[in-house]
């Protein structure tokens, strides 16, 4: 019996819709490569070890959703390149947070495989901790979930229709 895949793109939740674009396991790795300067199909293929048909489909999806753009290449013999769009660059802080988590919890005993440093200073780039409005560390127990302006009836019932701050 075949399982029907849930279509996240039709959900009201922006996180669910984001997962429709970025939740497939290759998507974040493709963005990683784009952040690290990869632009050519063959280089994505080489750096990721992904099958070319899967790479082609994943790149097409990121282009379709405006995360990457396919542009003519200035290099001879290369037809086009993939460049980050504003939407793709805007995901970089989320990538940094995921990298920080992975470096802390998933790296081997020798430490992270990749270091990101500022080009001008050579200083390590780090995802900053979440801070509350007073500048103190923000933890889950200090959060309150309220319905936003785009919330439907179910979300308003679930989280209360109280005043938003």
N, C-alpha and C positions, 0 to 999 in steps of 0.2 A: 504494500500500500504506500503510495507516494505521499510525502508530507508537503503541504502547501506552505510556501514561504510567505511570511507576513510582509506586506508592503508598508514599510515605514514612511514612505514619501507622502502617504495620504493622511498621516496622523497630524493632529494639531501641534503636538509637542516639537519644538525646534530641535531638541536633543535627538529625538527619534528620527526626524528628517535629516539631521546631520549624519546620523549613523547609516542612513541609506546611502550616503555619498562616501563617508569615510570609515564605515564600520567593517568593510571587507578587509581581510588581513593584509593584502598587498597595498592598500591605499596609503596608510601611514608610512610604509617603507618607501613608496614612490615619492611622497612628500619629503621624507628624510633625505633621499638622494637629491631632490630638487634644492633643498636647503643647503646641501653640501656642494652644490654647483653642477650637478649632472643635468644636461639638457638634451642629449642625443639618445635616440632609441637604443642603439647598440651599446651605449655606456650603461643605460638602465639595465639592459639585459645582462651585461657582464658583471655589474656590481651586485645585482640581486639574485642571479641564478634562476630567474623565472622563465617559464616557457614563453616563446615569442607570441603565441596566440593569446595567452592570458595577459601578457604585458600590453599588447595592442588593445585589448578590450578594456583593461583598467585605465590606461592613458586616455582612451576615448571617453570613458565615463567622467574622468576628472576634467577633461576639456568640455564635455557637454554641460557639466555643472559649474563651469566658470572658475575652477580652482587652478587649472593650468590653461595656457593657450598654446596652440600650435602655430608657429611662425616660420616663414622661410628662413633658411640658414644662410649666413654670409659665407660659410665654408664651401669650397668646391667639393663636389662629390657627395655632399650631404643635402638632402632635399629639404628637411625642416628640423626644427628644434621645439622642445617643450619648455615654456617659460612660466614661472609663477605669475599669477595675476594678483591684484590687490587682495582678492578673496583668499587666495592661497598663502600670500605673505601674512595675512591677518591671523592665520592659524598657528603661526610660529610660536607664540607664547604657550599655546596648548601643547605643542610638540615639546617645548623645553620642559614643561611640567611632567610630561610622560617620560622624557629622557631622565630627568632628575629622579623620578620614582624608580625607573629601571636601573639606573646606576646604583641606587641605594639597596634595592631589594633583589635584583636579578643579575647583577654583574658577578663575575667570578671573584675568587679571593685576591687576584692580582689587580682588581679595580676596573673602572670603565675602559671600554675599548676606544672611545673617541672623547677628546676634550674639545670644547668650543672656547675659543679665546677672542677677545676684542682685537681686531686687526691693528688698531692704532697703539694699544697699550700692552697687548699680550696677556692681559688679565683674564682669568677664567670667567666665562659667562655662566650665570646660574639663574635658574627660575626663582624669582623672589617668593618668600613665604606670603601666604594670604594674611592681610592685616585688617583689623576692624577700623572703624572711623576714628578711634583714638590712637591708632598705630600699634596696638597690641596684637599678638598672634590670634587669628580667627580660627576657631575650631568648630566642629559640627554642633557641639552642644550650645554654641552661642548663636546659632542660626534660627530663624523663624521663616517658614515657607508661607508665602501669601500668593493669592491669585494675581496674575498680571493683567494688563489691559486687554490682551488677546485671549484670556481664559474663557472657556465655555462653561456651561452650567455645571457639568460634572466636576471640573476643577474647582469652581467656586464653592460647590458643596463640600468637596473633599478638604479644602484648605481654608474654608471660611471666606466670607465676602467682606471681611473687615477692611478698614482703611489701609491703603498701601502707603508705605513710608518712603 
